[in-house]
Amino acid sequence: MPSFDIVSEVDLHTFTNALDQCNRVIETRFDFKGVDASFERDGLAATMFADAEFQLTQMEDMLRGSLVKNKIDPKAMEVGDIESRGKQVKQRVTMKNGLESDLCRKIVKLVKDSKIKVQSQIQGDQVRITGKKRDDLQQVMALLRAEDLEQPLQFTNFRD
């Protein structure tokens, strides 16, 4: 019986590459000359350091652009509040990894409401969709791509 899994994952290596690219851009940009600004990675989170708040917003835009170039959906970003520490300001950016149970239930409800002949079950931080026909599974994928969910989805482990 054909099936696939719905997950939401961010590749750590790709995320690190995106942050490294942003750090290189900061070193070469004229408006950041003489400014102590940088990105520091801690797992699937990053902290942006700068001298002023407007620089943090520019750095956030840089990060979004770099994530898009590295094929990571910027919807996975969760930007924290700006904190002040001495002369510098910092802001934490966390990447959402894995589906939360509320989002899993929302996905299952969407699939059931669509009346497509498939079964869906929650398995930890992912949702497995099983059906008799491959076309039904592709309809579910199209339905979820068209839906505006708060997190990017990937469809993995497609079995025929």
C-alpha positions as CSV (number, residue, x, y, z in Angstrom):
1,M,0.0,0.0,0.0
2,P,1.5,3.4,-1.0
3,S,2.4,5.8,1.8
4,F,4.5,8.8,2.6
5,D,5.5,10.9,5.7
6,I,4.9,14.6,6.2
7,V,7.8,16.1,8.2
8,S,9.3,19.6,8.8
9,E,13.1,19.4,9.1
10,V,15.9,21.9,8.7
11,D,19.3,20.4,7.6
12,L,21.9,21.6,10.2
13,H,24.8,21.7,7.6
14,T,22.8,23.8,5.2
15,F,21.7,26.2,8.0
16,T,25.4,26.5,9.0
17,N,26.3,27.4,5.4
18,A,23.6,30.0,5.3
19,L,25.0,31.6,8.5
20,D,28.6,31.5,7.2
21,Q,27.4,33.3,4.0
22,C,25.7,36.0,6.1
23,N,28.9,36.5,8.2
24,R,30.9,36.9,5.0
25,V,28.4,39.4,3.6
26,I,28.7,41.5,6.8
27,E,32.5,41.6,6.5
28,T,32.2,43.0,3.0
29,R,29.2,45.4,3.2
30,F,30.1,49.1,3.4
31,D,27.3,49.9,5.9
32,F,28.8,47.4,8.4
33,K,32.4,48.7,8.2
34,G,33.7,49.2,11.8
35,V,30.6,47.6,13.3
36,D,30.9,44.7,15.6
37,A,28.1,42.5,14.0
38,S,28.0,38.8,13.6
39,F,25.9,35.6,13.6
40,E,26.6,32.8,16.1
41,R,25.1,29.3,15.7
42,D,24.0,27.1,18.6
43,G,22.4,24.0,17.2
44,L,19.4,24.9,15.2
45,A,19.4,28.5,16.6
46,A,21.4,31.5,15.9
47,T,22.1,34.7,17.7
48,M,22.6,38.0,15.8
49,F,24.8,40.6,17.4
50,A,25.0,44.2,16.3
51,D,25.6,47.8,17.5
52,A,22.0,49.1,16.7
53,E,18.5,47.7,16.3
54,F,18.2,48.8,12.6
55,Q,21.3,46.7,11.9
56,L,19.6,43.7,13.4
57,T,16.7,44.1,10.9
58,Q,19.2,44.3,8.0
59,M,20.9,41.1,9.3
60,E,17.5,39.4,9.6
61,D,16.8,40.3,5.9
62,M,20.3,39.0,5.0
63,L,19.5,35.7,6.8
64,R,16.2,35.3,5.0
65,G,17.8,35.8,1.7
66,S,20.6,33.4,2.5
67,L,18.1,30.7,3.7
68,V,16.2,31.0,0.4
69,K,19.4,30.6,-1.6
70,N,20.2,27.5,0.4
71,K,16.7,26.1,-0.2
72,I,15.4,26.5,3.4
73,D,12.0,27.9,3.7
74,P,12.1,31.2,5.8
75,K,8.8,30.2,7.4
76,A,10.9,27.9,9.6
77,M,12.4,31.0,11.2
78,E,11.2,32.1,14.6
79,V,12.6,35.5,15.5
80,G,12.9,36.4,19.2
81,D,12.8,39.8,20.9
82,I,15.6,42.2,20.7
83,E,17.7,42.3,23.9
84,S,20.2,45.0,24.9
85,R,23.5,44.1,26.5
86,G,25.9,46.9,27.1
87,K,26.7,48.7,23.8
88,Q,25.4,45.8,21.7
89,V,22.0,44.5,20.9
90,K,21.2,40.9,20.2
91,Q,18.4,38.9,18.8
92,R,17.8,35.1,18.8
93,V,16.6,33.3,15.7
94,T,15.3,29.7,16.2
95,M,14.6,27.3,13.4
96,K,11.5,25.1,13.8
97,N,12.3,21.5,13.5
98,G,9.7,18.8,13.7
99,L,5.9,19.1,13.7
100,E,4.2,20.1,16.9
101,S,1.2,18.0,17.9
102,D,-1.3,20.9,17.2
103,L,0.0,21.2,13.7
104,C,-0.2,17.4,13.2
105,R,-3.8,17.4,14.3
106,K,-4.6,20.2,12.0
107,I,-3.0,18.3,9.0
108,V,-5.0,15.2,9.9
109,K,-8.2,17.2,10.1
110,L,-7.5,18.9,6.7
111,V,-6.9,15.5,5.1
112,K,-10.1,14.0,6.6
113,D,-12.2,17.0,5.6
114,S,-11.0,16.7,2.0
115,K,-12.8,13.3,1.7
116,I,-9.8,11.8,-0.1
117,K,-9.7,8.1,0.4
118,V,-6.5,7.9,2.6
119,Q,-5.7,7.2,6.2
120,S,-3.5,9.5,8.2
121,Q,-1.8,8.8,11.5
122,I,0.4,10.9,13.8
123,Q,3.8,9.3,14.6
124,G,5.6,11.5,17.0
125,D,6.6,14.7,15.1
126,Q,5.5,13.5,11.7
127,V,2.3,12.4,10.0
128,R,2.0,9.2,7.8
129,I,-0.5,9.2,5.0
130,T,-1.5,5.8,3.6
131,G,-3.8,5.1,0.6
132,K,-4.7,2.5,-2.0
133,K,-3.8,4.7,-5.0
134,R,-0.8,6.8,-5.7
135,D,-3.0,9.5,-7.2
136,D,-4.8,10.0,-3.9
137,L,-1.5,10.5,-2.1
138,Q,-0.5,13.1,-4.7
139,Q,-3.8,14.9,-4.2
140,V,-3.0,15.1,-0.4
141,M,0.4,16.6,-1.2
142,A,-1.2,19.2,-3.5
143,L,-3.8,20.0,-0.9
144,L,-1.2,20.6,1.8
145,R,1.1,22.6,-0.5
146,A,-1.9,24.9,-1.3
147,E,-2.8,25.3,2.4
148,D,-1.0,28.1,4.3
149,L,0.4,26.4,7.3
150,E,2.7,28.1,9.7
151,Q,5.6,25.8,9.0
152,P,7.2,24.4,5.9
153,L,6.4,20.8,5.1
154,Q,8.5,18.1,3.3
155,F,7.1,14.9,2.0
156,T,9.5,12.0,2.6
157,N,9.7,8.2,2.6
158,F,7.4,7.8,-0.4
159,R,6.7,4.1,-0.8
160,D,4.8,2.5,-3.7
